[in-house]
Amino acid sequence: FFFRGAGEPLDRAISEYYHFKVTRSGASAEDDDVVAAVMKVPARRLCAYAEARQGTPPQEIHAMFDLVGTSELFDETATLLATRLGVPLLDALYVPAKNSSTTNAASVVAQESDFFQRQTNISSKSPAPTYKLKHATPEQSARVRARAGEAFEARSSDDYAFWRLATTHVKASVDPVALRHF
């Protein structure tokens, strides 16, 4: 089963900058720096991940997968994944622990950190670094999008085509009324 997730390309670029540069390396989170960083993201990043040959059209790449889900439609994607794999839908339910905006996200991160700290102490390796997660605010994302969105989308047109195709497919494949039951 060949599965791939995709996220809106500019949102992913901003998130990646915050994760690797701001959170882990202490880089600047000023709008100018975020804009400069996202404009350096290589074009066809989503497509290049699985293309058989350079320049493969996004539709052909999408067709190579059994399922392409989107982060923006995560519940719908989980539903489709469970259906395609023949897993009961209740087994595909999840806890959004990675979402740092949830109430217990901090405790989940702390528990994971404690677990990994104990594991590292047991194996006598140096402890893994822990980071205070930092994210762009919705306002900053909107400012970055206003400044770089059009140019970013133009140079990432194949990635946007891939993501839009996945979004359309997920929306068309899931009954939103049935999903609300869960």
Secondary structure per residue as TSV (DSSP state, phi and psi in degrees):
chain	resnum	aa	ss	phi	psi
A	1	F	-	360.0	120.5
A	2	F	-	-104.3	108.8
A	3	F	E	-120.5	144.8
A	4	R	E	-144.6	140.9
A	5	G	E	-104.6	152.0
A	6	A	E	-141.7	147.6
A	7	G	-	-125.2	161.9
A	8	E	-	-54.9	123.5
A	9	P	H	-56.3	-42.7
A	10	L	H	-69.9	-40.6
A	11	D	H	-59.4	-41.4
A	12	R	H	-64.6	-40.2
A	13	A	H	-64.8	-42.2
A	14	I	H	-64.1	-45.6
A	15	S	H	-60.8	-43.5
A	16	E	H	-62.6	-42.7
A	17	Y	I	-59.8	-46.6
A	18	Y	I	-63.4	-42.7
A	19	H	I	-65.6	-53.1
A	20	F	I	-84.6	-35.9
A	21	K	I	-96.2	-50.6
A	22	V	I	-75.6	-54.1
A	23	T	I	-67.6	-50.8
A	24	R	H	-86.4	-30.1
A	25	S	H	-113.4	-5.2
A	26	G	-	74.6	21.0
A	27	A	-	-67.5	164.7
A	28	S	-	-66.4	142.7
A	29	A	-	-107.6	17.5
A	30	E	-	-68.4	148.0
A	31	D	H	-52.0	-45.6
A	32	D	H	-57.8	-40.3
A	33	D	H	-71.6	-37.9
A	34	V	H	-66.1	-45.0
A	35	V	H	-59.2	-47.2
A	36	A	H	-60.3	-40.6
A	37	A	H	-67.9	-45.6
A	38	V	H	-68.4	-27.5
A	39	M	T	-74.4	-10.2
A	40	K	T	-93.9	-6.3
A	41	V	S	-63.9	130.1
A	42	P	-	-61.3	141.4
A	43	A	T	-66.7	156.1
A	44	R	T	61.8	32.2
A	45	R	H	-64.6	-46.2
A	46	L	H	-65.4	-44.0
A	47	C	H	-69.0	-40.1
A	48	A	H	-63.8	-22.2
A	49	Y	T	-57.0	-37.6
A	50	A	T	-131.2	7.2
A	51	E	-	-70.5	138.7
A	52	A	S	-73.2	-33.4
A	53	R	S	-141.8	151.1
A	54	Q	T	-58.6	133.9
A	55	G	T	86.8	10.1
A	56	T	-	-59.4	130.3
A	57	P	-	-59.7	144.1
A	58	P	H	-54.4	-34.9
A	59	Q	H	-64.3	-38.4
A	60	E	H	-68.8	-38.9
A	61	I	H	-65.4	-45.5
A	62	H	H	-57.2	-41.7
A	63	A	H	-67.0	-19.4
A	64	M	T	-71.2	-20.8
A	65	F	S	-96.4	149.0
A	66	D	S	-73.4	-31.3
A	67	L	E	-156.1	134.2
A	68	V	E	-121.3	116.9
A	69	G	E	-103.6	173.8
A	70	T	E	-128.1	148.3
A	71	S	G	-67.3	-30.7
A	72	E	G	-69.9	-24.0
A	73	L	G	-119.2	51.6
A	74	F	H	-62.6	-45.8
A	75	D	H	-60.2	-44.1
A	76	E	H	-63.6	-40.7
A	77	T	H	-64.0	-43.3
A	78	A	H	-61.9	-38.2
A	79	T	H	-63.1	-47.7
A	80	L	H	-62.7	-42.3
A	81	L	H	-61.1	-45.5
A	82	A	H	-60.9	-44.3
A	83	T	H	-62.4	-47.0
A	84	R	H	-66.1	-32.1
A	85	L	H	-88.7	-5.8
A	86	G	T	73.2	27.2
A	87	V	-	-97.2	138.7
A	88	P	-	-57.4	139.6
A	89	L	G	-57.0	-36.5
A	90	L	G	-62.9	-26.4
A	91	D	G	-75.8	-14.2
A	92	A	G	-96.3	0.1
A	93	L	-	-66.4	155.8
A	94	Y	-	-142.9	165.3
A	95	V	-	-110.2	125.8
A	96	P	-	-75.8	56.6
A	97	A	T	-65.8	-28.6
A	98	K	T	-77.4	-14.8
A	99	N	-	-75.1	108.2
A	100	S	T	-71.1	-3.9
A	101	S	T	-90.6	-5.5
A	102	T	S	-78.9	156.3
A	103	T	T	-58.8	-45.7
A	104	N	T	-94.4	14.6
A	105	A	H	-58.8	-41.1
A	106	A	H	-62.5	-41.4
A	107	S	H	-69.6	-35.6
A	108	V	H	-63.7	-45.4
A	109	V	H	-62.1	-42.0
A	110	A	H	-63.7	-43.1
A	111	Q	H	-61.5	-44.5
A	112	E	H	-62.5	-41.1
A	113	S	H	-63.6	-43.9
A	114	D	H	-61.3	-43.1
A	115	F	H	-60.0	-49.8
A	116	F	H	-66.0	-33.7
A	117	Q	H	-63.2	-45.8
A	118	R	H	-62.4	-43.5
A	119	Q	H	-61.4	-39.0
A	120	T	H	-70.7	-38.4
A	121	N	H	-64.7	-38.5
A	122	I	H	-62.6	-42.4
A	123	S	H	-88.1	1.6
A	124	S	T	57.6	26.6
A	125	K	-	-89.2	164.4
A	126	S	-	-67.0	147.1
A	127	P	-	-64.2	145.1
A	128	A	-	-70.1	142.2
A	129	P	-	-67.7	146.4
A	130	T	-	-112.6	147.0
A	131	Y	-	-129.6	144.2
A	132	K	-	-85.3	114.3
A	133	L	-	-63.4	134.9
A	134	K	-	-123.3	142.5
A	135	H	-	-135.2	152.7
A	136	A	-	-69.6	141.1
A	137	T	-	-74.4	159.3
A	138	P	H	-57.2	-34.6
A	139	E	H	-66.4	-42.4
A	140	Q	H	-66.9	-42.0
A	141	S	H	-58.3	-40.1
A	142	A	H	-65.9	-39.6
A	143	R	H	-66.1	-43.1
A	144	V	H	-63.2	-43.4
A	145	R	H	-61.8	-40.5
A	146	A	H	-64.4	-34.7
A	147	R	H	-86.1	-36.3
A	148	A	H	-119.5	-11.5
A	149	G	H	-56.0	-48.5
A	150	E	H	-64.1	-46.3
A	151	A	H	-68.1	-39.3
A	152	F	H	-63.5	-45.2
A	153	E	H	-65.5	-36.8
A	154	A	H	-63.2	-41.8
A	155	R	H	-84.0	-9.8
A	156	S	T	-116.5	32.2
A	157	S	H	-59.9	-36.8
A	158	D	H	-68.2	-39.1
A	159	D	H	-64.2	-41.3
A	160	Y	H	-64.4	-39.0
A	161	A	H	-62.7	-43.2
A	162	F	H	-61.8	-48.3
A	163	W	H	-64.6	-43.4
A	164	R	H	-64.7	-38.2
A	165	L	H	-62.7	-44.7
A	166	A	H	-62.8	-44.1
A	167	T	H	-60.6	-46.6
A	168	T	H	-61.6	-43.1
A	169	H	H	-64.8	-44.5
A	170	V	H	-63.0	-47.1
A	171	K	H	-60.2	-39.3
A	172	A	H	-74.5	-18.9
A	173	S	H	-98.2	-9.0
A	174	V	S	-121.1	134.6
A	175	D	-	-83.7	109.1
A	176	P	H	-62.9	-28.6
A	177	V	H	-67.4	-44.1
A	178	A	H	-66.0	-35.7
A	179	L	H	-65.6	-34.4
A	180	R	H	-62.4	-22.0
A	181	H	T	-58.7	-31.6
A	182	F	-	-95.9	360.0
